[in-house]
Amino acid sequence: MSATTYVAGHRGMVGAAICRELGRRGYEPPLTRTHAELDLTDQAQVRAFFQAQRPSQVYLAAAKVGGIHANDTYPAEFIHHNLMIEANVIHEAWRAGVRRLLFLGSSCIYPRLAPQPIPEEALLSGVLEDTNEPYAIAKIAGIKLCESYNRQYATDYRSVMPTNLYGPGDNYHPENSHVLPALLRRAHEAKLAGAPELVIWGTGTPRREFLYVDDLAAACVHVMGLDRAAYDAYTSPRSSHLNVGSGEELSIADLAALVCETVGYTGRIVYDSGKPDGTPRKLINSERLRALGWQPRVALREGLALAYRDFLANQIMR
């Protein structure tokens, strides 16, 4: 792999992790552009970039992301922004002759009441979770864009669907972030304030799976390195994505207790059952990717300690 690899979204948590993984494996530094240098929602800018640079491979990790509150508050922004990025990058990659592309999706693409653990075939088999439906539809569209270009133009565009991610570079906003980083920040602030209790949205009963972002990055580079026959053997033209998860799940209540232990907060945890829980359970089936040779390495307790260290070093003043 040469410097003609382009990582879209290199400043985000996932994109940065992919860049780290490429460096760890001894690859040349990839092409990158900040939002100020290249607005991926602007078709003319994206076209000019691809025509000038003509990368041979693309990691499409750029996206507008957030937790339940952000998705529920800004649905138009989530669906529009993500659709524009996907349509522009995938189409202009094809126009520029990009041979291989990896699209980063999300496990929220699956129905609210999908069978557990969720197989790739569950896509489009039921009703989505209301709170993140616009974002989920945008991500489904990204998968179908890749499939459609593969069918019509014989491209080699692949998709991976990660479970809930966390780790260095995460968004720790107390309202607009995902559950794990939001809990970590709020537990840290409660500890500093000496607060007697920590209030958490929902009942604490939903169960979630979490994956350290560097494990996802390793999976992405692994998938991109697979030959076409190996990838096609575990996918199909109309179900071309692969799940990426840790294979372990725990309740939000157990997660909160583990976060408080990591941070050193000893107050009481209180649940606000008037706030939404989201999907009751979301564990994805990653057997196909494991059969292709990938395994997660970072356990949740270890990953939480690493994430908290990153928060203290880089996020605390933001």
Residue frames as qw, qx, qy, qz and C-alpha x, y, z in Angstrom:
[[0.000, 0.888, 0.460, 0.000, 0.00, 0.00, 0.00],
 [0.460, 0.205, 0.021, 0.863, 1.38, 3.40, -0.97],
 [0.030, -0.302, -0.285, 0.909, 0.63, 7.04, -0.26],
 [0.289, -0.122, -0.505, -0.804, -2.21, 6.78, -2.78],
 [0.320, -0.475, -0.812, 0.108, -4.39, 5.52, 0.04],
 [0.146, -0.434, 0.007, -0.889, -6.85, 8.23, 1.14],
 [0.253, -0.383, -0.803, 0.380, -8.37, 8.23, 4.65],
 [0.191, -0.560, -0.268, -0.761, -11.50, 10.41, 4.72],
 [0.631, -0.692, -0.130, -0.325, -12.18, 11.67, 8.23],
 [0.699, 0.202, -0.511, 0.457, -8.64, 11.26, 9.57],
 [0.026, -0.398, 0.424, -0.813, -9.27, 13.64, 12.48],
 [0.761, -0.342, -0.070, -0.546, -12.20, 11.60, 13.78],
 [0.644, -0.454, 0.584, -0.196, -11.82, 8.76, 16.25],
 [0.908, 0.183, 0.377, 0.026, -12.07, 6.01, 13.61],
 [0.617, 0.762, -0.096, 0.172, -10.08, 7.75, 10.89],
 [0.102, -0.817, 0.527, -0.209, -7.26, 8.59, 13.29],
 [0.749, -0.302, 0.581, -0.100, -7.16, 4.96, 14.45],
 [0.870, 0.441, 0.199, 0.090, -6.94, 3.75, 10.85],
 [0.352, 0.852, -0.320, 0.220, -4.01, 6.10, 10.25],
 [0.424, -0.646, 0.605, -0.191, -2.30, 4.74, 13.38],
 [0.880, -0.004, 0.473, -0.045, -2.87, 1.16, 12.23],
 [0.737, 0.661, -0.024, 0.138, -1.46, 1.86, 8.78],
 [0.073, 0.840, -0.479, 0.244, 1.61, 3.37, 10.44],
 [0.667, -0.440, 0.575, -0.173, 1.99, 0.40, 12.78],
 [0.897, 0.213, 0.385, 0.051, 2.02, -1.92, 9.78],
 [0.496, -0.346, 0.429, 0.671, 4.72, 0.09, 8.05],
 [0.440, 0.659, 0.527, 0.308, 2.59, 1.57, 5.27],
 [0.274, 0.230, 0.090, 0.930, 3.31, 4.96, 3.77],
 [0.116, 0.366, 0.445, -0.809, 1.39, 7.89, 5.34],
 [0.304, 0.568, 0.740, 0.195, -2.03, 8.13, 3.67],
 [0.035, 0.391, 0.248, 0.886, -3.52, 11.12, 1.91],
 [0.183, -0.602, -0.669, 0.396, -5.56, 13.24, 4.32],
 [0.043, 0.453, 0.191, 0.870, -7.49, 16.51, 4.18],
 [0.014, 0.275, 0.612, -0.742, -9.06, 18.55, 6.95],
 [0.234, 0.717, 0.650, -0.088, -12.63, 19.81, 6.61],
 [0.019, 0.841, -0.037, -0.539, -11.24, 23.30, 5.93],
 [0.130, -0.429, 0.688, 0.571, -9.19, 21.89, 3.06],
 [0.255, -0.046, -0.822, -0.508, -11.91, 19.64, 1.64],
 [0.540, 0.043, 0.404, -0.737, -15.64, 19.78, 2.42],
 [0.125, -0.004, 0.970, 0.207, -16.87, 16.28, 1.63],
 [0.340, 0.587, 0.657, -0.328, -20.48, 17.50, 1.37],
 [0.284, 0.760, -0.150, -0.565, -19.46, 19.71, -1.59],
 [0.887, 0.295, 0.346, 0.082, -19.55, 17.65, -4.79],
 [0.501, 0.837, -0.149, 0.163, -17.38, 20.05, -6.79],
 [0.214, -0.781, 0.567, -0.153, -14.64, 20.03, -4.14],
 [0.781, -0.197, 0.591, -0.048, -14.71, 16.24, -3.85],
 [0.817, 0.539, 0.190, 0.082, -14.58, 15.83, -7.63],
 [0.293, 0.882, -0.329, 0.166, -11.60, 18.18, -7.92],
 [0.464, -0.625, 0.615, -0.126, -9.76, 16.35, -5.14],
 [0.842, 0.013, 0.539, 0.015, -10.21, 12.88, -6.64],
 [0.714, 0.687, 0.073, 0.114, -9.36, 14.00, -10.15],
 [0.124, 0.878, -0.425, 0.181, -6.17, 15.66, -8.92],
 [0.399, -0.564, 0.694, -0.202, -5.00, 13.00, -6.46],
 [0.803, 0.212, -0.454, -0.323, -6.45, 9.79, -7.95],
 [0.402, -0.451, 0.746, -0.282, -5.89, 7.55, -4.90],
 [0.421, 0.133, -0.855, -0.273, -5.92, 3.81, -5.45],
 [0.417, -0.377, -0.815, 0.138, -7.68, 2.98, -2.17],
 [0.232, -0.496, 0.055, -0.835, -10.10, 4.88, 0.09],
 [0.267, -0.323, -0.815, 0.399, -11.16, 4.44, 3.70],
 [0.212, -0.547, -0.279, -0.760, -14.46, 6.31, 4.08],
 [0.426, -0.335, -0.693, 0.475, -14.48, 7.02, 7.82],
 [0.046, -0.064, 0.090, -0.993, -15.85, 10.58, 7.62],
 [0.297, -0.539, -0.746, -0.254, -19.34, 10.96, 9.13],
 [0.296, -0.470, 0.213, -0.804, -21.52, 13.05, 11.39],
 [0.573, -0.192, -0.791, 0.091, -21.99, 10.95, 14.52],
 [0.245, -0.395, 0.377, -0.801, -23.56, 11.27, 17.97],
 [0.030, 0.090, 0.935, -0.341, -25.57, 9.56, 20.67],
 [0.026, 0.586, 0.810, 0.018, -29.32, 9.28, 21.29],
 [0.039, -0.771, -0.293, 0.564, -29.75, 12.95, 22.27],
 [0.055, -0.476, 0.419, 0.771, -27.87, 14.29, 19.23],
 [0.056, 0.140, 0.870, 0.470, -29.64, 11.95, 16.80],
 [0.012, -0.654, -0.749, 0.105, -33.03, 12.83, 18.23],
 [0.080, -0.767, -0.168, 0.613, -32.33, 16.59, 18.23],
 [0.119, 0.652, -0.403, -0.631, -30.69, 16.99, 14.81],
 [0.744, 0.197, 0.638, 0.029, -32.24, 14.31, 12.54],
 [0.578, 0.810, 0.082, -0.059, -32.12, 16.45, 9.38],
 [0.023, 0.844, -0.531, -0.068, -28.42, 17.17, 9.85],
 [0.559, -0.320, 0.764, 0.024, -27.60, 13.52, 10.48],
 [0.743, 0.381, 0.548, 0.052, -29.34, 12.18, 7.38],
 [0.463, 0.886, 0.002, -0.029, -28.36, 15.02, 5.01],
 [0.124, -0.829, 0.539, 0.085, -24.71, 15.35, 6.04],
 [0.570, -0.267, 0.771, 0.092, -24.02, 11.62, 5.88],
 [0.720, 0.522, 0.457, 0.007, -25.86, 11.07, 2.61],
 [0.348, 0.922, -0.154, -0.070, -23.92, 13.88, 0.97],
 [0.278, -0.677, 0.672, 0.108, -20.54, 12.56, 2.14],
 [0.667, -0.006, 0.742, 0.062, -21.27, 9.01, 0.98],
 [0.655, 0.676, 0.337, -0.027, -22.72, 9.97, -2.39],
 [0.226, 0.929, -0.278, -0.087, -19.89, 12.38, -3.20],
 [0.304, -0.622, 0.716, 0.091, -16.98, 10.22, -2.08],
 [0.680, 0.070, 0.729, 0.048, -18.19, 6.92, -3.53],
 [0.627, 0.729, 0.273, -0.033, -19.24, 8.41, -6.87],
 [0.215, 0.917, -0.334, -0.049, -16.11, 10.48, -7.32],
 [0.503, -0.457, 0.727, 0.099, -13.93, 7.55, -6.24],
 [0.734, 0.324, 0.591, 0.083, -15.49, 5.53, -9.07],
 [0.463, 0.884, 0.050, -0.029, -15.04, 8.39, -11.56],
 [0.025, -0.857, 0.514, 0.031, -11.36, 8.63, -10.61],
 [0.757, 0.319, -0.568, -0.043, -10.80, 4.89, -11.02],
 [0.348, -0.520, 0.657, -0.420, -10.36, 4.00, -7.34],
 [0.494, 0.140, -0.842, -0.168, -9.88, 0.24, -7.24],
 [0.517, -0.341, -0.764, 0.182, -10.85, -0.51, -3.65],
 [0.214, -0.495, 0.137, -0.831, -12.89, 1.41, -1.07],
 [0.349, -0.282, -0.839, 0.308, -13.99, 0.62, 2.48],
 [0.320, -0.568, -0.177, -0.737, -17.19, 2.20, 3.81],
 [0.156, -0.009, -0.777, 0.609, -17.59, 2.51, 7.59],
 [0.438, -0.499, -0.490, -0.565, -21.16, 1.99, 8.74],
 [0.263, -0.318, 0.567, -0.713, -22.77, 1.35, 12.11],
 [0.071, -0.162, -0.981, 0.080, -24.67, -1.43, 13.84],
 [0.309, 0.383, 0.426, -0.759, -27.67, 0.92, 14.13],
 [0.350, 0.206, -0.585, -0.703, -28.51, -0.12, 10.54],
 [0.227, -0.132, -0.963, -0.060, -30.26, -3.18, 11.96],
 [0.458, -0.563, -0.445, -0.525, -33.92, -3.38, 13.05],
 [0.355, -0.581, 0.378, -0.627, -34.78, -2.44, 16.61],
 [0.802, -0.237, 0.438, -0.328, -35.90, -5.99, 17.38],
 [0.607, 0.503, -0.595, -0.156, -33.40, -7.91, 15.25],
 [0.957, -0.211, -0.195, 0.036, -32.46, -11.47, 16.27],
 [0.204, -0.845, 0.474, -0.141, -29.51, -11.65, 18.65],
 [0.273, -0.542, 0.223, 0.763, -26.65, -11.81, 17.95],
 [0.516, 0.719, 0.117, -0.451, -27.47, -9.84, 14.80],
 [0.685, 0.064, 0.555, 0.468, -26.40, -11.49, 11.52],
 [0.086, -0.255, 0.353, 0.896, -25.59, -9.45, 8.43],
 [0.055, -0.326, -0.806, -0.492, -28.75, -10.80, 6.76],
 [0.096, -0.639, -0.653, 0.395, -30.93, -8.91, 9.28],
 [0.062, -0.266, 0.145, 0.951, -30.44, -5.71, 7.29],
 [0.383, 0.043, -0.328, -0.862, -33.78, -4.31, 6.01],
 [0.342, -0.204, -0.912, -0.095, -35.73, -7.07, 7.75],
 [0.315, -0.663, -0.650, 0.198, -37.67, -4.87, 10.20],
 [0.060, -0.948, -0.168, -0.263, -38.38, -1.45, 11.69],
 [0.499, 0.361, -0.371, 0.695, -35.43, 0.69, 12.80],
 [0.379, -0.503, -0.503, 0.593, -34.98, 2.31, 16.22],
 [0.118, 0.913, 0.367, 0.135, -36.84, 5.65, 16.15],
 [0.349, -0.874, 0.048, 0.334, -34.18, 7.71, 17.90],
 [0.272, -0.564, 0.532, 0.570, -31.49, 7.14, 15.27],
 [0.700, 0.465, 0.542, 0.017, -33.51, 6.21, 12.18],
 [0.412, 0.900, -0.077, -0.118, -32.25, 9.10, 9.96],
 [0.140, -0.719, 0.670, 0.122, -28.60, 8.24, 10.68],
 [0.627, -0.054, 0.777, 0.018, -29.29, 4.53, 10.17],
 [0.676, 0.647, 0.343, -0.079, -30.96, 5.15, 6.81],
 [0.234, 0.894, -0.359, -0.134, -27.96, 7.19, 5.68],
 [0.309, -0.516, 0.796, 0.074, -25.62, 4.36, 6.62],
 [0.708, 0.259, 0.656, -0.046, -27.80, 1.79, 4.87],
 [0.540, 0.828, 0.037, -0.144, -27.65, 3.99, 1.79],
 [0.029, -0.780, 0.607, 0.147, -23.84, 3.88, 1.98],
 [0.552, -0.137, 0.821, 0.045, -23.86, 0.08, 1.94],
 [0.651, 0.549, 0.520, -0.063, -26.25, 0.04, -1.01],
 [0.298, 0.892, -0.249, -0.231, -24.16, 2.60, -2.88],
 [0.216, -0.552, 0.789, 0.162, -21.15, 0.30, -2.60],
 [0.588, 0.153, 0.794, -0.022, -23.20, -2.72, -3.66],
 [0.563, 0.746, 0.285, -0.211, -24.72, -0.87, -6.59],
 [0.206, 0.838, -0.448, -0.234, -21.40, 0.38, -7.94],
 [0.375, -0.333, 0.859, 0.101, -19.98, -3.12, -7.55],
 [0.622, 0.378, 0.679, -0.095, -22.89, -4.59, -9.52],
 [0.513, 0.829, 0.175, -0.137, -22.92, -2.01, -12.29],
 [0.293, 0.887, -0.357, 0.021, -19.24, -1.08, -12.60],
 [0.928, 0.049, -0.295, 0.223, -17.42, -4.13, -11.17],
 [0.001, -0.746, 0.436, -0.503, -15.72, -2.04, -8.47],
 [0.653, -0.135, -0.682, 0.299, -14.38, -3.60, -5.27],
 [0.194, -0.502, 0.222, -0.813, -16.11, -1.44, -2.66],
 [0.520, -0.210, -0.805, 0.193, -16.53, -3.06, 0.74],
 [0.384, -0.645, 0.021, -0.661, -18.41, -2.20, 3.96],
 [0.430, -0.081, -0.793, 0.424, -17.89, -2.96, 7.63],
 [0.452, -0.672, -0.249, -0.531, -20.46, -2.41, 10.37],
 [0.311, 0.204, -0.696, 0.614, -18.84, -1.80, 13.76],
 [0.450, -0.643, -0.612, 0.093, -20.59, -2.08, 17.08],
 [0.243, -0.966, -0.061, -0.070, -20.44, 0.75, 19.67],
 [0.701, 0.359, -0.237, 0.569, -16.93, 2.21, 19.60],
 [0.405, -0.913, 0.022, 0.025, -14.79, 3.98, 22.17],
 [0.825, -0.084, 0.047, 0.557, -11.17, 4.95, 22.71],
 [0.358, -0.384, 0.085, 0.847, -8.66, 7.72, 21.94],
 [0.000, -0.002, -0.403, -0.915, -10.12, 10.73, 20.17],
 [0.071, -0.551, -0.829, -0.061, -13.71, 10.03, 21.22],
 [0.156, -0.539, -0.149, -0.814, -16.35, 12.76, 21.58],
 [0.330, -0.229, -0.760, 0.510, -16.86, 13.37, 25.30],
 [0.262, -0.302, -0.065, -0.914, -19.65, 15.93, 25.08],
 [0.206, 0.017, 0.814, -0.543, -22.00, 15.24, 28.05],
 [0.594, 0.390, 0.387, -0.587, -25.16, 15.38, 25.88],
 [0.657, 0.601, -0.206, -0.406, -24.23, 14.80, 22.22],
 [0.123, 0.493, -0.858, -0.071, -21.80, 11.90, 22.61],
 [0.720, -0.078, -0.653, -0.222, -22.40, 8.15, 22.76],
 [0.745, -0.610, -0.170, -0.209, -23.17, 6.43, 26.02],
 [0.855, -0.198, -0.198, 0.437, -19.70, 5.27, 27.06],
 [0.420, 0.262, -0.116, 0.861, -17.74, 8.53, 26.58],
 [0.314, -0.642, -0.125, -0.688, -20.64, 10.55, 28.02],
 [0.818, -0.527, -0.226, -0.036, -20.66, 8.33, 31.11],
 [0.755, -0.015, -0.199, 0.625, -16.90, 8.59, 31.46],
 [0.170, 0.443, -0.051, 0.879, -16.93, 12.39, 31.39],
 [0.502, -0.622, -0.140, -0.585, -19.90, 12.74, 33.71],
 [0.864, -0.398, -0.264, 0.160, -18.46, 10.27, 36.21],
 [0.588, 0.136, -0.181, 0.777, -15.17, 12.20, 36.17],
 [0.079, -0.517, -0.016, -0.852, -16.99, 15.50, 36.76],
 [0.711, -0.577, -0.244, -0.320, -19.10, 13.96, 39.53],
 [0.819, -0.207, -0.289, 0.451, -15.93, 12.75, 41.23],
 [0.364, 0.268, -0.125, 0.883, -14.31, 16.18, 41.05],
 [0.314, -0.519, -0.094, -0.789, -17.47, 17.85, 42.36],
 [0.035, -0.066, 0.846, -0.527, -17.94, 15.32, 45.16],
 [0.590, -0.101, -0.225, -0.769, -21.49, 14.77, 43.90],
 [0.519, -0.178, 0.734, -0.400, -23.46, 12.24, 45.96],
 [0.705, 0.306, 0.633, -0.091, -25.15, 10.73, 42.90],
 [0.032, -0.286, 0.623, 0.728, -24.74, 10.30, 39.14],
 [0.638, 0.430, 0.400, -0.499, -27.95, 10.42, 37.07],
 [0.185, -0.168, 0.817, 0.520, -28.05, 8.24, 33.94],
 [0.553, 0.192, -0.235, -0.776, -30.58, 8.32, 31.12],
 [0.700, 0.047, -0.615, -0.361, -33.01, 5.40, 30.92],
 [0.861, -0.418, -0.004, -0.291, -33.50, 2.34, 33.08],
 [0.232, -0.648, 0.725, -0.017, -30.02, 0.84, 32.84],
 [0.804, 0.020, 0.574, -0.154, -31.42, -2.42, 31.45],
 [0.738, 0.646, -0.137, -0.140, -30.51, -2.19, 27.73],
 [0.800, -0.314, 0.384, 0.337, -27.54, -4.33, 26.78],
 [0.423, 0.872, -0.207, -0.134, -24.74, -3.10, 24.57],
 [0.897, 0.029, 0.127, 0.422, -21.54, -4.38, 22.97],
 [0.028, -0.962, 0.192, 0.191, -18.40, -2.20, 22.88],
 [0.875, 0.242, 0.090, 0.409, -15.27, -2.34, 20.74],
 [0.394, -0.677, 0.157, 0.602, -12.00, -0.47, 21.27],
 [0.491, 0.814, -0.024, -0.311, -11.41, 1.73, 18.23],
 [0.010, 0.650, -0.716, -0.255, -7.91, 0.40, 17.51],
 [0.489, 0.051, 0.871, -0.002, -9.42, -3.09, 17.21],
 [0.575, 0.699, 0.360, -0.228, -11.80, -1.71, 14.58],
 [0.217, 0.837, -0.390, -0.316, -8.91, -0.06, 12.74],
 [0.265, -0.363, 0.877, 0.171, -7.07, -3.38, 12.63],
 [0.564, 0.374, 0.729, -0.106, -10.22, -4.99, 11.25],
 [0.445, 0.829, 0.064, -0.333, -10.52, -2.30, 8.56],
 [0.098, 0.711, -0.637, -0.283, -6.96, -2.73, 7.33],
 [0.414, -0.103, 0.904, 0.021, -7.39, -6.52, 7.48],
 [0.587, 0.560, 0.547, -0.208, -10.56, -6.39, 5.37],
 [0.371, 0.851, -0.186, -0.321, -8.95, -4.08, 2.83],
 [0.071, -0.596, 0.776, 0.195, -6.03, -6.50, 2.53],
 [0.673, 0.112, 0.721, -0.123, -8.20, -9.54, 1.77],
 [0.040, -0.089, 0.713, 0.695, -8.18, -10.73, -1.81],
 [0.510, 0.024, -0.175, -0.842, -11.47, -10.41, -3.65],
 [0.626, -0.065, -0.739, -0.241, -12.21, -14.13, -3.62],
 [0.322, -0.139, -0.772, 0.530, -11.83, -14.37, 0.16],
 [0.206, 0.133, 0.281, -0.928, -14.08, -11.37, 0.76],
 [0.570, 0.052, -0.384, -0.725, -16.71, -12.55, -1.70],
 [0.465, -0.050, -0.884, 0.007, -16.76, -16.01, -0.11],
 [0.203, -0.333, -0.730, 0.561, -18.21, -14.54, 3.10],
 [0.242, 0.426, 0.186, -0.851, -20.52, -11.95, 1.56],
 [0.445, 0.474, 0.724, 0.231, -22.96, -11.68, -1.33],
 [0.220, 0.332, 0.321, 0.859, -23.73, -9.01, -3.94],
 [0.331, -0.645, -0.301, -0.619, -26.82, -7.88, -1.97],
 [0.698, -0.714, -0.035, -0.032, -25.40, -8.46, 1.52],
 [0.697, 0.522, -0.253, 0.421, -21.87, -7.24, 1.09],
 [0.150, -0.779, 0.356, -0.494, -21.06, -5.91, 4.55],
 [0.674, -0.033, -0.671, 0.306, -19.24, -7.51, 7.47],
 [0.537, -0.811, -0.123, -0.197, -20.00, -7.00, 11.15],
 [0.487, 0.375, -0.522, 0.591, -17.18, -5.96, 13.50],
 [0.573, -0.686, 0.012, -0.449, -17.76, -6.53, 17.22],
 [0.096, -0.552, 0.750, -0.352, -16.16, -7.76, 20.40],
 [0.585, -0.103, -0.786, -0.171, -18.70, -10.54, 20.92],
 [0.323, -0.295, -0.718, 0.542, -19.33, -9.46, 24.53],
 [0.204, -0.624, -0.287, -0.697, -22.23, -7.42, 25.87],
 [0.273, -0.259, -0.678, 0.631, -23.24, -5.92, 29.20],
 [0.066, -0.830, -0.553, -0.040, -26.09, -3.83, 30.56],
 [0.148, 0.758, -0.041, 0.634, -25.87, -0.05, 30.75],
 [0.627, -0.748, 0.071, -0.208, -26.06, -0.45, 34.54],
 [0.897, -0.237, 0.128, 0.350, -23.02, -2.73, 34.54],
 [0.557, 0.515, 0.067, 0.648, -21.23, -0.37, 32.17],
 [0.179, -0.863, 0.031, -0.471, -21.94, 2.58, 34.47],
 [0.785, -0.606, 0.124, 0.034, -20.54, 0.66, 37.43],
 [0.845, 0.053, 0.147, 0.511, -17.38, -0.23, 35.48],
 [0.311, 0.712, 0.054, 0.627, -16.93, 3.37, 34.31],
 [0.428, -0.845, 0.077, -0.311, -17.29, 4.65, 37.88],
 [0.883, -0.372, 0.146, 0.246, -14.74, 2.09, 39.05],
 [0.703, 0.357, 0.122, 0.603, -12.32, 3.18, 36.30],
 [0.087, 0.772, 0.024, 0.630, -12.74, 6.86, 37.15],
 [0.352, -0.020, -0.647, 0.676, -12.77, 6.37, 40.90],
 [0.390, -0.326, -0.020, -0.861, -16.27, 7.77, 41.50],
 [0.175, -0.075, -0.933, 0.305, -17.90, 6.22, 44.57],
 [0.390, 0.073, 0.254, -0.882, -21.28, 7.98, 44.67],
 [0.536, 0.295, 0.744, -0.269, -24.71, 6.51, 43.98],
 [0.005, 0.004, -0.680, -0.733, -25.90, 5.76, 40.44],
 [0.400, 0.441, 0.535, -0.599, -29.49, 6.90, 39.77],
 [0.232, 0.197, 0.773, 0.557, -31.53, 6.09, 36.64],
 [0.327, 0.351, 0.103, -0.871, -33.90, 8.57, 34.96],
 [0.382, 0.235, 0.885, 0.125, -36.49, 6.20, 33.51],
 [0.367, 0.776, 0.314, -0.405, -38.28, 9.11, 31.84],
 [0.148, 0.702, -0.503, -0.482, -35.48, 9.33, 29.28],
 [0.878, 0.330, -0.197, -0.285, -35.30, 6.92, 26.29],
 [0.766, -0.370, 0.512, 0.118, -33.43, 3.64, 26.50],
 [0.296, 0.558, -0.632, -0.449, -32.97, 3.12, 22.77],
 [0.753, 0.143, -0.590, -0.254, -32.79, -0.38, 21.35],
 [0.800, -0.525, 0.147, -0.252, -33.23, -2.96, 24.15],
 [0.767, -0.346, 0.473, 0.261, -30.36, -5.16, 23.01],
 [0.582, 0.782, -0.189, -0.117, -27.74, -4.86, 20.29],
 [0.563, -0.464, 0.644, 0.231, -25.14, -7.60, 19.96],
 [0.634, 0.600, -0.303, -0.381, -23.82, -8.25, 16.47],
 [0.943, -0.038, 0.312, 0.112, -22.62, -11.53, 15.04],
 [0.134, 0.851, -0.448, -0.240, -19.01, -11.14, 13.87],
 [0.832, -0.144, 0.528, 0.089, -18.36, -14.79, 13.04],
 [0.750, 0.623, 0.145, 0.166, -17.75, -14.11, 9.35],
 [0.184, 0.897, -0.337, 0.218, -14.97, -11.61, 10.00],
 [0.566, -0.578, 0.580, -0.091, -13.41, -13.88, 12.61],
 [0.894, 0.169, 0.404, 0.092, -13.45, -16.72, 10.08],
 [0.585, 0.768, -0.024, 0.258, -11.50, -14.39, 7.80],
 [0.735, 0.141, -0.315, 0.583, -8.74, -14.10, 10.39],
 [0.010, -0.574, 0.206, -0.793, -9.52, -11.05, 12.58],
 [0.572, -0.492, -0.622, 0.211, -9.83, -11.11, 16.37],
 [0.186, -0.901, 0.035, -0.390, -10.33, -8.25, 18.86],
 [0.631, 0.195, -0.532, 0.531, -7.45, -7.75, 21.31],
 [0.026, 0.266, -0.404, 0.875, -8.47, -5.11, 23.86],
 [0.284, -0.488, -0.816, 0.123, -10.86, -6.17, 26.65],
 [0.142, -0.835, -0.340, -0.408, -13.37, -3.60, 27.94],
 [0.590, -0.763, -0.107, 0.242, -11.74, -3.03, 31.33],
 [0.613, -0.199, 0.243, 0.725, -8.35, -2.42, 29.70],
 [0.260, 0.508, 0.443, 0.691, -9.88, -0.26, 26.99],
 [0.275, -0.892, -0.325, -0.149, -11.74, 1.89, 29.52],
 [0.602, -0.626, 0.041, 0.494, -8.49, 2.58, 31.36],
 [0.482, 0.056, 0.389, 0.783, -6.85, 3.61, 28.07],
 [0.047, 0.711, 0.479, 0.512, -9.83, 5.78, 27.13],
 [0.415, -0.875, -0.226, 0.104, -9.81, 7.53, 30.52],
 [0.596, -0.386, 0.184, 0.680, -6.09, 8.18, 30.18],
 [0.316, 0.343, 0.460, 0.756, -6.74, 9.78, 26.78],
 [0.180, -0.844, -0.436, -0.254, -9.59, 11.84, 28.23],
 [0.523, -0.767, -0.081, 0.361, -7.38, 13.20, 31.00],
 [0.550, -0.242, 0.323, 0.731, -4.52, 13.96, 28.62],
 [0.194, 0.104, 0.519, 0.826, -6.36, 15.43, 25.67],
 [0.163, -0.562, -0.655, -0.479, -10.03, 16.11, 26.33],
 [0.352, -0.530, -0.612, 0.470, -10.36, 17.53, 29.81],
 [0.107, -0.420, -0.086, 0.897, -10.08, 21.20, 28.78],
 [0.034, -0.169, -0.636, -0.752, -12.44, 20.98, 25.78]]
